[in-house]
């Protein structure tokens, strides 16, 4: 599509970088074609190249496969995909969504200096749950998230988990709507692929008390519970 | 009733000028680093427009010569090449199996090989027919087509490849994929998905414009990544070149120029992109295995010879264009119906069986008929 070519070739000239993830960069781009989207702007995600630097990364392929399946009012819409054949870079164009939850929370905290209206919270939470319900039901997808919102079983090294980890995350977000602060704001350890997140677990224990096998029988099967039980007990 | 017969394919070969993975054209200037998007700027150097028949040229070309559909006894083949199957001991002992044959490939050793004449309607990227036919399939979701549509509207028709010939080309890349996938120890569903992606690709692009083995290699690489079982690209390249040339990888460097492997790597990466753009990133493939086993389980037919035979028929069906025509549960129903027929079982005795498969008699008939044609 010509529009996409124009977006990708002029990305650095007249677009602004609005975000960066582990695997991608997000740009805000103005579009001149009403055929592409009703909005004047589109969000373009440029995938960082894979480790090989040549082929399209498995992460990108998986994301595209899922996004192509998804059609829901509470899930961001993929408009277009473009491969730049010269440098093998991959671009995804999305309908631009003006705000994210973090911005709304920041706005209330910094500018308004008061909590979010309860009806707004109710609306936001309903939208979040509605989108999540669709993802769980229609795509069997789990949305594993950043450390603040990560469920205890993930922090304890679980390899197999269900959509309930997302419900933990929703609970954390709900609490943040109410207090404007992250509920469990632990510091992430990034030493290995699956490090033991003691600081984060400690934050959870301080609020919800310590985990025990009596409370949660399947704890024994979690890798870090077996390996680091002394650390955990010693932190009481 | 034995459903395996020996079948010698007629010579179904395309000359190497249709861009064999390692043909001499590719190494005309080994000092020059090819640009990444060279794949897209390649002419379809296939046939003269004034040709009298398919493959008729004024100069000599090397050919792929393959017994693409040679059926042999399962136990007569080395275990490394055996097709993965669903095991019920009684069934194993009493039946024969289709084994994907080795792909024969005569590659020119010289690399100042003169390419065939360019098509007069050739375009900078692909032939006019390749371009024309892509536009039919611009919808996002894989649209099911009738067999007649597939047979009549295949882009390969415009390049002189008839239905019979294209069927054999399809069999050959499926045999290659089965072999490659098993050597790479990939699960059967991933191998099957790669086959279906290739089928989808070749109803949008002509066989005359693209080396089917290159496309198949890229499709398997892509599918393994998409199904979270990635294999290192170099492993895939080594294994595929060993299969194509029937030679140990270490010996291949003596046959080809210094940078042949790097060039092959680039070609596969370009083919990966081409598959993605041709299929509009539609990589989701549903297989009939789950509906087949779940319906038969529900009817108390799990762990029976019927299930085993039906699963084997589904695996055989991957070589056909059934996945482009029917939904997974329809293929499952056709396989169950045909398996029951082979075993003289009356599935109609099981109440509502065809409703469970959400199918109709006409669909059953069409699917089972096409499965029968494979044997």
Boltz contact constraints between the chains, C-beta under 6 A:
constraints:
  - contact:
      token1: [A, 54]
      token2: [B, 269]
      max_distance: 6.0
  - contact:
      token1: [A, 55]
      token2: [B, 269]
      max_distance: 6.0
  - contact:
      token1: [A, 58]
      token2: [B, 225]
      max_distance: 6.0
  - contact:
      token1: [A, 58]
      token2: [B, 230]
      max_distance: 6.0
  - contact:
      token1: [A, 61]
      token2: [B, 225]
      max_distance: 6.0
  - contact:
      token1: [A, 61]
      token2: [B, 226]
      max_distance: 6.0
  - contact:
      token1: [A, 64]
      token2: [B, 281]
      max_distance: 6.0
  - contact:
      token1: [A, 65]
      token2: [B, 226]
      max_distance: 6.0
  - contact:
      token1: [A, 65]
      token2: [B, 283]
      max_distance: 6.0
  - contact:
      token1: [A, 65]
      token2: [B, 284]
      max_distance: 6.0
  - contact:
      token1: [A, 81]
      token2: [B, 281]
      max_distance: 6.0
  - contact:
      token1: [A, 83]
      token2: [B, 273]
      max_distance: 6.0
  - contact:
      token1: [A, 85]
      token2: [B, 37]
      max_distance: 6.0
  - contact:
      token1: [A, 86]
      token2: [B, 36]
      max_distance: 6.0
